[in-house]
Amino acid sequence: MVACALNYIDHAKELGRALPKEPKLFSSPQHVESSFRRDCFPKASRDYRFEAELCIVLKRQVKDVAEKDALDYVLGYTCGNDLGAFDFLEADGIVTRARGFDTSGPIGPWIATSSIRII
């Protein structure tokens, strides 16, 4: 799973950070959970937060696609939670460590397929 940090103004302001000039991408482990449970929070963190996300589900691997063709690769959309240890993020700024726990990216469980284009 690939995610983009600081991708909206209000969140950047909340964290006291400037919007990046380029997308700030990070990855989550492939074995993310598909359900949200309270016991999924890592015990090492004292400031674990969740953020609701709109997730785009791709039909197949995508690389070097023209912008005009990008939506041809979208299977549909689902909901997700981006769970992060913000105390870890504040300590060292490493997004993958703060959001890379095996339970830090629950998504689904449904995919909405539609001709509606969200962009």
PATORTI-468370 format. One record per residue (C-alpha): z, x, y. Coordinates in steps of 0.1 Angstrom, whole numbers, plus 5000, padded with zeros to 4 digits. Layout:
ZXY...
END
This chain:
500050005000499150135034501050015065500850075102503950145123504450045159501449815158502749565183504149605218507449415215508549615184507749945202509749825232512649725209512750075194512350235228509050405218505650425234502650275216500850555197497250645208496150635172497350415143500650555129499950495092502450535063502450445026504750245005505150314968502850134944505749984925506949764953508749444944507049104945510248924953512948964980516549024967519649124985520449384959517149564967518749744998519450114991523150184990522650505011521650315042523950135066521149995088518549835065516249575082513349365073510249265093507948975084504349095079500848945074499349135045495649175039494649195002491449384996488849304968488249664960488750014973487350065008486150375025483750445054482850085060481249975092483449745113480949465111481249475073485049515070485849155063483449145034486149355015489049105022490048894992492648705012496048715029499648695018503148735034505349035030508549195042508549555055512049675046513349985062516350205065516450245103519350485102517150725081514250675106516450755136517851065118514551235110511651015121510051015087508650665082507850715045511350815037512850515057510450265041509550435008512150284985510950124953511949784967510949825003507749625004507949284987504749084990503348754979503648584955500548394966497248494981495448255005491748295002489648135029486648165051489048175081488848515097492048655112490848935136
END
